[in-house]
Amino acid sequence: MGATLLGAGLAFSSLAHSHAAGGAAATTAATPAAHAATAARATPARTITEAQVLAAQQAWGRALVQISSDFASGGIARATATASAVLDAAYGYQMGPVLFKPTLTTAPHTFRTTREGALAYFVGNNPAFPNDRGFALKGWTNVEVRNAAVLIHGDVAKTMGNVTLTNRDGTRTTVDKTWGYRLDPQGNLRIVLHHSSLPFTGS
């Protein structure tokens, strides 16, 4: 599956536009990876639509599930190939630094502005990031995105809300997540901001 995703580029699926009317949607390991192979394109005026944003979020969820699935079936090499394809297709590292603050990171690697740092977070196996164990390798089987709001200004969009992840044991983890998107010169929606944290539970 990793090779298939590399060939397809794992861009954002326009098929997920059907979720535009709802505030929440789920993705599962059973969703064909081909659903994420079609890029979400800009309108002629280069204005992002809410449907494109929701499609991008669902594609991200499918990609996370796929990395976990590929790790279970093909080990770290296969998972790393899939995660690399995801980063190249979904994130905007070719446009400059990506503001990526993952859920489970500590200083001096709290913030990941490079592709190397993002890949290490998702699949680990990088001595430059010794505390990374591979967030995407935790057996995720389902991802549900629930937006509090979607803000669009021309070719830039931002979202804020919750993402709930389910692993193969049925354990659910909810994180607070903010995404920022920008259209690249080819009209593909790229993640340029990704902030994730565990909800505050009080002292």
N, C-alpha and C positions, 0 to 999 in steps of 0.2 A: 504493500500500500504506500510505503514511503516513496518509492520510485514513481508511482502513479501521481501522487501529489506534487512531486517535483516537476513532472512533465506538465501537469495541468496548471502549475503556478499557484494553486490554492488562493485564488482571489475571492472577492466577496460575491456570494450568490444572489442574483436578482430573483431567484425563486423564493427567497425568504421575504419578498415584498408582501406576500400574503399575510404576514404578521403585522402589517402596518396599522391595522385598526385596533390591535389589542395592546395592553400595557405589559403583558408578560407572554413568553412563549418558551417551550422546552425543546432541548435537543437531546438526542440519544445516540448511542453507538450504532443503532440500526439505521440512522440517516445516511444515505449514500454519500460518500466523499465527493462524488461528482457534483452534488448540489453546490459545492463551494468553488466550482471551477470557472464560473462565469463572473467577470468583473462587474462591480456596480459602477455604472457610468454616469457622468454628469449630464445634466440637461444642456442644450446649446448655450444657455446663459451662464454655465458653470456655477449653478446654484445647487447645492446638495438638497436632496429631498429627505423627508423623515423615513420614507420607505427604504432608501439606501442605507440610512443609519441603522435601522432595525435589521436589515439584511446583513450588514457588517457584524453586528453583535451576534447574530445567530451563527454566522460563519465562524466567528472566533470560538464560540462554544463547541461547535462540531469539531474544530481543529484540536481543541484541548482534549476532547474525548478520543479523537483519532490518535494523538500522540500516546496516550495511555494504552490504547488498544494495540498499537504497534510495538510498544515496549513489552507488553505481555506476550505477544506472538513472535517478535523478532529481536528482542533484546535492545541494548543501548544504541547499537549502530543504526538500527531501523528507526528508533524513536528520534535519534539525533537528525537523521535525514529528513524526517517529517517535520520536526520543529524548525529546521533550517528553511524548508520550503514555506512554512507558515510565516516566519519572520520576513522573508523576502517578498512575499505576496501581500501581507497584511499591514506591515509597519513601514514607516517612512524614513528609514535610516539613510536611504539614498538622497533624501532631501535635506539632511542635517541631523543634529542630535534629536533623539526621541526622549521625551520627559517620562521615564518609566520608573515608577516606584512600586515594586511588587509587594505582596502581602507580607511575606515572611523574610524580611531582610534586616540586617543590622549593620552598623558602621564597621568598617569604612565602605561597605558596599550597599548602603541603603538605597541609593539612587543609581539607576542603570541607564546611562545615556548612550551606550554603544551596543551594537549588535552582539558582540561577544558576551557582554554582561547579561543581556536578555536570554541568549541561548543557554548560558550557564544556569540561570535561574530555572528555566524550563526543564532542562535535562541533566544538570550537574556535570560531573565528569571533567571538571576544569580546575587544575591546581591553583589557578589565579583567583578562584572563588571557592576556597576550601569549605565554607559553611553551606554551600548549595548542595542539596540532596535531590533536586529535580522535582519541582512542584507539579509538572505535567505527568510525572510517572506514578502518581498516587492512586491509579486505578479508577479514574473518573469515568462515569458512565452516563452522566446527564448534567446539563448546564441550563439553568433557568435565569433569564435576565428580566428584571423588573425595574423599569425606569421611573424615577421621580419626576424627571423633566428632560426634554430634548430641546437644545437651543441651537438655532441655525442662523448663521450670518454669511450668506453667499457661499463661498467655497470652503468655509470653516464651520464645523459643528461640534458641539459638546454635549455630553450626557452625564447624568448623575443618578445613581440608584443602587440597587442591590443585585448581586449575582449569587445564586445558590447552586452549589456543586454537590453532586451525590456520587459516592464511590461504590465499588462493587459490593460492599457490605451493607449498603443502604444508609450509611452515615451521611448526613447533610451538613454542609458548612456554608454559612452565609457571610459574604464580605461586602463592605461598602466600596463602590467602584465609580470612578470618573474616567471617561474616555474623551479624548479630543481627536477629531478627524480633520484632514485637509485633502483636497483633491490634488493629485500630482499632475504634471503637464500632460499626461495621457488621459486624464479624466478618471483615474482610479482613486477610490477612497482609501486613504492611508491613515493608520493610527499614528499620531504624533504626540499624544499625551495618554498615559495609562497609569492611574493611581489607584491602588487597592489597599485596604486596611480592614482589620477586624473591627466590628462594631464596638463602641464604648459601652461597657456594662455598669459603670459607676464604681465608686471606691468602696 
